[in-house]
Amino acid sequence: MEGLIVNATRIQVEKFKKSILWTDIVRELNIWTEGFKRELESIVENSAEGNPSTATVLMHMGDINGRMKAVDYVLSIPDVFIDVINQQKEDKDAERTERENRREE
């Protein structure tokens, strides 16, 4: 998460997670995931019937798995943002405490 900058507040991200827009996005991405799963199943069925090369099958399966991971990442973005916001707050609090401790010395 280092280097990731979130300009939104935690409340804004939490509202977005509850929004109609995010609900629509999640629904669409879940449809994509189901399609990827069906595509994976069809690869297995087609490879049994058509006898394609192992390399071709593995490349296609890797491509689909990569798409599924990308969808999972997109679905996790709001939670990642909240984690970054929490970490930024903890870092600021720690810096403030450290400055206050130096003043007291």
C-alpha positions as CSV (number, residue, x, y, z in Angstrom):
1,M,0.0,0.0,0.0
2,E,3.0,2.2,0.2
3,G,2.8,5.1,-2.2
4,L,-1.0,4.8,-2.6
5,I,-2.6,8.2,-1.9
6,V,-6.3,8.4,-1.0
7,N,-7.8,11.8,-1.1
8,A,-11.3,10.7,-0.1
9,T,-12.3,10.5,3.6
10,R,-13.2,7.2,5.3
11,I,-16.9,8.4,5.4
12,Q,-16.9,9.1,1.7
13,V,-15.5,5.6,0.9
14,E,-18.0,4.0,3.2
15,K,-20.9,5.9,1.6
16,F,-19.6,4.9,-1.8
17,K,-19.6,1.2,-0.7
18,K,-23.3,1.6,0.2
19,S,-24.2,3.5,-3.0
20,I,-26.3,2.3,-5.9
21,L,-23.4,2.9,-8.3
22,W,-21.1,0.5,-6.3
23,T,-23.9,-2.0,-6.1
24,D,-24.3,-1.9,-9.9
25,I,-20.6,-2.2,-10.4
26,V,-20.3,-5.2,-8.0
27,R,-23.3,-6.9,-9.7
28,E,-21.7,-6.5,-13.1
29,L,-18.3,-7.7,-11.9
30,N,-19.9,-10.8,-10.3
31,I,-21.5,-11.5,-13.7
32,W,-18.1,-11.3,-15.3
33,T,-16.7,-13.7,-12.7
34,E,-19.5,-16.2,-13.4
35,G,-18.7,-15.9,-17.1
36,F,-15.0,-16.6,-16.4
37,K,-15.9,-19.7,-14.4
38,R,-18.1,-21.0,-17.2
39,E,-15.3,-20.3,-19.7
40,L,-12.9,-22.3,-17.5
41,E,-15.3,-25.2,-17.4
42,S,-15.7,-25.1,-21.2
43,I,-11.9,-25.2,-21.7
44,V,-11.8,-28.5,-19.8
45,E,-14.7,-29.9,-21.8
46,N,-13.2,-28.7,-25.1
47,S,-9.8,-30.0,-24.3
48,A,-11.2,-33.4,-23.7
49,E,-13.0,-33.3,-27.1
50,G,-10.6,-31.4,-29.3
51,N,-7.2,-32.4,-27.9
52,P,-5.5,-29.0,-28.1
53,S,-1.9,-28.6,-26.9
54,T,-1.3,-28.4,-23.2
55,A,0.5,-25.1,-23.6
56,T,-2.6,-23.5,-25.3
57,V,-4.9,-24.8,-22.6
58,L,-2.7,-23.6,-19.8
59,M,-2.2,-20.2,-21.4
60,H,-6.0,-19.8,-21.8
61,M,-6.6,-20.9,-18.2
62,G,-3.9,-18.5,-17.0
63,D,-5.5,-15.6,-19.0
64,I,-8.9,-16.3,-17.4
65,N,-7.4,-16.7,-13.9
66,G,-5.7,-13.3,-14.4
67,R,-9.0,-11.7,-15.3
68,M,-10.6,-13.2,-12.2
69,K,-7.8,-11.8,-10.0
70,A,-8.2,-8.4,-11.6
71,V,-12.0,-8.4,-10.9
72,D,-11.2,-9.5,-7.3
73,Y,-8.8,-6.6,-7.0
74,V,-11.4,-4.1,-8.3
75,L,-13.9,-5.4,-5.8
76,S,-11.5,-4.9,-3.0
77,I,-10.5,-1.3,-3.9
78,P,-12.9,0.4,-1.4
79,D,-11.6,-1.7,1.5
80,V,-8.0,-1.1,0.4
81,F,-8.8,2.6,0.4
82,I,-10.2,2.4,3.9
83,D,-7.0,0.5,5.1
84,V,-4.8,3.2,3.5
85,I,-6.9,6.0,5.2
86,N,-6.6,4.2,8.6
87,Q,-2.9,3.7,8.1
88,Q,-2.4,7.4,7.2
89,K,-4.3,8.4,10.4
90,E,-2.2,6.0,12.5
91,D,1.0,7.5,10.9
92,K,-0.1,11.0,11.6
93,D,-1.0,10.2,15.2
94,A,2.4,8.5,15.7
95,E,4.2,11.5,14.3
96,R,2.2,13.9,16.5
97,T,3.0,11.7,19.6
98,E,6.6,11.6,18.7
99,R,6.8,15.4,18.3
100,E,5.0,15.9,21.6
101,N,7.4,13.5,23.3
102,R,10.4,15.5,21.9
103,R,9.0,18.7,23.3
104,E,8.6,17.2,26.7
105,E,12.3,16.2,26.8
